[in-house]
Amino acid sequence: MLDLTPKGLSERGALRVNPCKTCQPVGAMYAALGVHRCMPHSHGSQGCGSYHRTFLSRHFKEPAVASTSSFTEGASVFGGGSNLKTGVKNVFDIYDPDIIAVHTTCLSETIGDDLNAYIQDMEIPEGKRVVHTNTPSYVGSHVNGFFNMMCGFIKYLSEKTGVPNGRAAVFPGFVNPGDMRELKRMLRAMGIPFTLFPDTSGVMDAPMTGSYAMYPRGGTTIPEIAALGDCLRTIALGVLTSEEPANTLERKCGVPYELLPLPVGIENTDRFLMTLSRLGKNEIPYELEEARGQLVDVILDAHFYLYGKKIAIFGDPDTALGLTSFALELGMVPKYVLTGTPGDAFTRLAEDLFSRYGAAGCVARASADLFELHQRIKNERVDIMLGSSYGKQIAKAEDIPFIRAGFPVLDRYAHSYFPIVGYAGAMRLLEKILSALMDRIDRDAADEDLEAVM
C-alpha cells in the first residue's frame, strides 16, 4: 500500500497519517513509573489505560503497571469524581503503593473533571500521597505528558527548607533506562552528588529474579523528589522536554537551572561534562576522555563511508535534534528531520544546526507525520533512515537501510538496555550506522566485487 504514496506534497492542517508521536498519557505514565513505589493512575476509560500500558510494554518488553478510573457511561456524563475516589481507595488497599500519580485522558478533560478538588476531598491513608497532572490526549504528544507529570510531582512534593543539600537535580529527558544508567555513570565519574528525576532504570529494565515485584527497586524516591527544592542547581537535559519542569522547580523553590541539549554525540556530551566540571569544580576523568578519543578515532577511520550520506531522522524532538547533531558531526547530511510533537522551537533549533554546519537543502518539520516523510523521500531519496519502528514500512517500500532508535521501538529486543547518550551511546549509534551502510554495500555488490576487508 505504501508503494502508492503520492509524491505531490500538500499542507494538511487537520489530518495526520502515520503520526510521529503518541498521546500525552503515555508519557505521563512513563514519568510516573520512574518514581519508586508509584502507581500511575489513568483517569478515564479502562480502554485508555490498557492502551497506554500496552504501548509502553511493547517498547520496553516489561510490564507497565497502572490503574484506571474505569469510566462507564455514567461517569462520562456526570463526571468521574466518584470513580477516582473509589479507585484510589482500592489501589491503596490492594496494591499498597507509596504514591499514586493521576493523569487525565481525553474523556475526563472533555467533561472538565477537577482533579485537584477531588484529591483534596479524598481520605488518603497516613504516609501516602496522591499527585496529579492534566494530560489531554488531543493536544501535544507523549513528550508533553512526560514533562507535565514531572511538573505535577514537583508542584505537590518539592519543598525548599533553606538548608542546601549539595546535590544537582538532573532531569534526563524522555530517554530509555539504558540512557539513564549511562547518565548516572558519567555523573558518578565526575564526582557530582545528584538526584536523577525521573529514573526508570531498575524499573523498566528490572532483572528476572524468579518472583514478581510490582514495585522494583529502581525509581526516584519521594524524599528525593521533596529534596529537589534544596538542590544547588538543575541540569535540564533536552531543551524541549526538560525546560518546563526545571522552570517549575525554579519558580517554586528558587533552584536555578541550566538547559542543555540531550547529550547525544560529541559536542552535546562535551557540553554536559563541561557543565558538570564547572558545577563540581572537578577535572574530567581519564575514563571519559579515553571514551571520547576512541569515538573520534573510529569516526576518522570510517569517515569515507559516512561523508555526504543523506539521512532521514524522525522521532521525539530532543532525540531527533541530538541525532541530527551527531549526524552532522559524522559528515552526513540530515536531509529530513521530523517530529510529531508540535512547537516552532524544534524547527528553529534544527535549522540552527543546519546553518552551523553549512548543510544546505535540509528540511526540518515539527507537528509532522511519516506520510509527509515518505512523500519527501519519494521526491529525493536518502541513503539511510533513523527513527522509531513506525518508519519500517517506508524503509521497505523504498528499499532504504533503516536503524531503529528513540521511542517507540516495538519490533526489536534489548534496545532500551543500551544508551544513545554520552560517548558510549554515540559509539553504539556509530557502529549501527556504519553496519547498515556497509551491509548495503555488500548486498548490492556483484560477486566479483564482494570484499572480505572493507
Beta strands, then each sheet from edge to edge (+ up, - down):
strand 1: 38-43
strand 2: 67-68
strand 3: 99-104
strand 4: 129-133
strand 5: 168-171
strand 6: 194-196
strand 7: 233-237
strand 8: 257-260
strand 9: 310-314
strand 10: 333-338
strand 11: 363-365
strand 12: 384-387
strand 13: 402-404
sheet 1: 2+ 1+ 3+ 4+
sheet 2: 6+ 5+ 7+ 8+
sheet 3: 11+ 10+ 9+ 12+ 13+
end
